[in-house]
Amino acid sequence: METSGEERWFQAFRMQAAHMAFPDWSPRPDEWVSLYTSLVGQQVSVTTEIAVYRGNQRIRHRHYSGREAREFWLELMERVSE
């Protein structure tokens, strides 16, 4: 099955986020990345979770919230726009 250009872009985006969260991580062919962000509360606080899975098993996980989430996203956007 062929992957669309849009999906390839999102895969690369998630991989960049994973490398930021887990600098010592080297992906294996059977691993995949989950990136989830939500806005919560009346003050609209950003939370981001990034995880690496091997099959259905989560092997790495990182949670960012508040200022840390904001800084993570600013750096991620800077990296992908280069």
N, CA, C and O of each residue as an XYZ file, in Angstrom:
328
protein
N       0.837     -1.179      0.000
C       0.000      0.000      0.000
C       0.886      1.248      0.000
O       1.808      1.354      0.809
N       0.618      2.163     -0.876
C       1.399      3.380     -1.015
C       0.959      4.412      0.023
O      -0.233      4.567      0.291
N       1.935      5.116      0.603
C       1.658      6.147      1.593
C       1.575      7.492      0.886
O       2.426      7.822      0.061
N       0.541      8.269      1.215
C       0.365      9.579      0.592
C       1.468     10.536      1.052
O       2.112     10.317      2.078
N       1.669     11.588      0.280
C       2.658     12.595      0.638
C       2.342     13.240      1.974
O       3.240     13.531      2.764
N       1.060     13.461      2.220
C       0.647     14.061      3.491
C       0.993     13.139      4.664
O       1.504     13.604      5.684
N       0.723     11.854      4.530
C       1.026     10.916      5.607
C       2.527     10.791      5.813
O       2.976     10.661      6.951
N       3.314     10.827      4.747
C       4.775     10.789      4.884
C       5.263     12.018      5.660
O       6.176     11.915      6.480
N       4.650     13.183      5.398
C       5.018     14.405      6.112
C       4.712     14.245      7.600
O       5.544     14.583      8.442
N       3.528     13.735      7.929
C       3.160     13.532      9.331
C       4.069     12.509     10.002
O       4.423     12.673     11.170
N       4.450     11.461      9.285
C       5.379     10.473      9.845
C       6.717     11.131     10.172
O       7.275     10.902     11.245
N       7.227     11.940      9.262
C       8.493     12.639      9.487
C       8.369     13.620     10.658
O       9.305     13.765     11.444
N       7.230     14.284     10.775
C       6.966     15.217     11.864
C       6.985     14.486     13.207
O       7.612     14.944     14.163
N       6.291     13.346     13.270
C       6.272     12.552     14.505
C       7.671     12.025     14.841
O       8.055     11.992     16.010
N       8.424     11.619     13.833
C       9.778     11.123     14.070
C      10.669     12.241     14.632
O      11.466     12.004     15.540
N      10.534     13.437     14.098
C      11.321     14.568     14.607
C      10.955     14.832     16.064
O      11.837     15.074     16.888
N       9.679     14.789     16.388
C       9.235     14.986     17.766
C       9.810     13.900     18.670
O      10.253     14.192     19.781
N       9.808     12.662     18.209
C      10.344     11.558     19.009
C      11.841     11.730     19.243
O      12.324     11.462     20.343
N      12.574     12.168     18.243
C      14.012     12.381     18.409
C      14.290     13.528     19.382
O      15.298     13.510     20.089
N      13.405     14.518     19.422
C      13.561     15.583     20.402
C      13.302     15.059     21.814
O      14.041     15.378     22.745
N      12.258     14.260     21.966
C      11.878     13.748     23.284
C      12.839     12.676     23.783
O      13.100     12.573     24.982
N      13.360     11.886     22.860
C      14.227     10.757     23.216
C      15.497     10.804     22.361
O      15.636     10.018     21.423
N      16.421     11.710     22.671
C      17.602     11.903     21.819
C      18.455     10.650     21.630
O      19.158     10.535     20.625
N      18.408      9.723     22.560
C      19.224      8.514     22.455
C      18.512      7.379     21.712
O      19.066      6.287     21.581
N      17.306      7.624     21.230
C      16.502      6.595     20.576
C      16.892      6.417     19.113
O      17.048      7.395     18.382
N      17.047      5.183     18.698
C      17.262      4.836     17.289
C      16.113      3.927     16.876
O      15.993      2.813     17.385
N      15.266      4.389     15.956
C      14.078      3.613     15.603
C      14.403      2.282     14.934
O      15.355      2.159     14.163
N      13.584      1.305     15.257
C      13.644     -0.003     14.601
C      12.453     -0.103     13.653
O      11.471      0.620     13.823
N      12.523     -0.981     12.663
C      11.431     -1.087     11.687
C      10.072     -1.416     12.304
O       9.042     -1.048     11.737
N      10.044     -2.095     13.443
C       8.773     -2.482     14.052
C       8.274     -1.467     15.087
O       7.335     -1.755     15.829
N       8.894     -0.287     15.142
C       8.491      0.741     16.090
C       7.755      1.869     15.375
O       8.019      2.175     14.212
N       6.831      2.470     16.104
C       6.082      3.601     15.562
C       5.865      4.634     16.657
O       5.956      4.323     17.845
N       5.578      5.865     16.250
C       5.491      6.997     17.164
C       4.059      7.511     17.242
O       3.370      7.640     16.231
N       3.635      7.797     18.455
C       2.344      8.429     18.703
C       2.599      9.821     19.262
O       3.390      9.988     20.191
N       1.934     10.812     18.700
C       2.053     12.196     19.168
C       0.644     12.718     19.373
O      -0.146     12.773     18.431
N       0.324     13.105     20.614
C      -1.020     13.553     20.951
C      -0.924     14.869     21.702
O      -0.142     14.998     22.644
N      -1.714     15.841     21.287
C      -1.753     17.137     21.954
C      -3.193     17.519     22.221
O      -4.076     17.288     21.395
N      -3.419     18.106     23.382
C      -4.768     18.580     23.704
C      -4.679     19.922     24.414
O      -3.652     20.290     24.983
N      -5.777     20.624     24.359
C      -5.928     21.879     25.083
C      -6.917     21.601     26.196
O      -8.028     21.139     25.935
N      -6.530     21.878     27.441
C      -7.387     21.545     28.571
C      -7.580     22.742     29.486
O      -6.724     23.622     29.580
N      -8.711     22.754     30.151
C      -9.000     23.760     31.159
C      -9.484     25.074     30.594
O      -9.392     25.340     29.395
N      -9.997     25.881     31.488
C     -10.509     27.192     31.081
C      -9.391     28.149     30.701
O      -9.603     29.076     29.919
N      -8.203     27.930     31.248
C      -7.052     28.769     30.905
C      -6.327     28.241     29.677
O      -5.286     28.778     29.299
N      -6.857     27.204     29.052
C      -6.326     26.562     27.857
C      -4.843     26.228     28.011
O      -3.976     26.895     27.447
N      -4.584     25.206     28.770
C      -3.240     24.696     28.963
C      -2.974     23.600     27.928
O      -3.801     22.713     27.720
N      -1.828     23.676     27.297
C      -1.449     22.689     26.286
C      -0.779     21.508     26.968
O       0.099     21.686     27.813
N      -1.191     20.310     26.602
C      -0.493     19.100     27.038
C      -0.163     18.287     25.801
O      -0.974     18.172     24.882
N       1.016     17.733     25.790
C       1.474     16.912     24.680
C       2.073     15.637     25.230
O       2.839     15.652     26.194
N       1.711     14.540     24.604
C       2.295     13.253     24.963
C       2.893     12.635     23.719
O       2.280     12.617     22.652
N       4.096     12.133     23.878
C       4.759     11.443     22.785
C       5.200     10.080     23.293
O       5.746      9.954     24.389
N       4.954      9.073     22.484
C       5.296      7.709     22.885
C       5.837      6.948     21.686
O       5.483      7.213     20.537
N       6.703      5.998     21.992
C       7.218      5.080     20.980
C       6.686      3.702     21.342
O       6.772      3.260     22.488
N       6.143      3.043     20.345
C       5.590      1.702     20.522
C       6.366      0.699     19.695
O       6.832      1.002     18.596
N       6.496     -0.480     20.230
C       7.001     -1.629     19.491
C       5.820     -2.587     19.442
O       5.462     -3.219     20.436
N       5.222     -2.675     18.248
C       3.964     -3.411     18.154
C       2.919     -2.669     18.961
O       2.647     -1.498     18.693
N       2.322     -3.335     19.956
C       1.325     -2.696     20.815
C       1.886     -2.293     22.176
O       1.148     -1.795     23.026
N       3.177     -2.502     22.387
C       3.793     -2.215     23.682
C       4.467     -0.849     23.661
O       5.314     -0.571     22.813
N       4.073      0.000     24.612
C       4.712      1.314     24.721
C       6.068      1.129     25.394
O       6.153      0.618     26.511
N       7.132      1.553     24.699
C       8.478      1.366     25.234
C       9.105      2.673     25.718
O      10.061      2.652     26.493
N       8.580      3.794     25.270
C       9.045      5.107     25.729
C       7.840      6.032     25.783
O       6.914      5.920     24.980
N       7.870      6.951     26.747
C       6.744      7.868     26.903
C       7.243      9.152     27.551
O       8.075      9.123     28.457
N       6.729     10.268     27.077
C       7.076     11.561     27.670
C       5.847     12.449     27.631
O       5.120     12.471     26.638
N       5.621     13.171     28.694
C       4.479     14.073     28.827
C       5.002     15.488     29.031
O       5.860     15.730     29.879
N       4.478     16.410     28.249
C       4.833     17.818     28.389
C       3.550     18.587     28.719
O       2.482     18.280     28.189
N       3.661     19.576     29.589
C       2.499     20.425     29.863
C       2.966     21.848     30.136
O       4.130     22.095     30.452
N       2.032     22.765     30.005
C       2.310     24.175     30.292
C       3.451     24.737     29.473
O       3.518     24.550     28.258
N       4.342     25.426     30.153
C       5.484     26.093     29.504
C       6.367     25.076     28.769
O       6.852     25.351     27.671
N       6.570     23.914     29.372
C       7.407     22.885     28.739
C       6.805     22.442     27.399
O       7.535     22.237     26.430
N       5.484     22.296     27.343
C       4.815     21.926     26.083
C       4.969     23.037     25.050
O       5.229     22.779     23.875
N       4.807     24.261     25.501
C       4.958     25.402     24.582
C       6.366     25.432     23.992
O       6.527     25.598     22.783
N       7.383     25.272     24.835
C       8.766     25.286     24.363
C       9.053     24.113     23.428
O       9.766     24.265     22.436
N       8.495     22.944     23.747
C       8.650     21.775     22.886
C       8.096     22.065     21.490
O       8.756     21.799     20.486
N       6.871     22.617     21.436
C       6.249     22.900     20.150
C       6.974     23.992     19.372
O       7.094     23.898     18.150
N       7.451     25.010     20.047
C       8.199     26.058     19.350
C       9.474     25.497     18.729
O       9.806     25.812     17.586
N      10.184     24.667     19.483
C      11.406     24.059     18.942
C      11.086     23.099     17.804
O      11.783     23.080     16.790
N      10.033     22.303     17.969
C       9.645     21.365     16.915
C       9.296     22.104     15.630
O       9.737     21.708     14.550
N       8.519     23.161     15.732
C       8.127     23.924     14.551
C       9.348     24.582     13.894
O       9.420     24.676     12.668
N      10.291     25.029     14.698
C      11.510     25.623     14.144
C      12.308     24.565     13.374
O      12.810     24.830     12.282
N      12.417     23.375     13.950
C      13.181     22.307     13.302
C      12.564     21.863     11.987
O      13.282     21.628     11.015
N      11.264     21.747     11.945
C      10.629     21.236     10.716
C      10.520     22.310      9.645
O      10.280     21.998      8.479
N      10.693     23.573     10.027
C      10.605     24.634      9.014
C      11.961     24.941      8.381
O      12.041     25.742      7.449
N      13.022     24.314      8.878
C      14.361     24.564      8.324
C      14.531     23.898      6.982
O      15.595     24.002      6.371
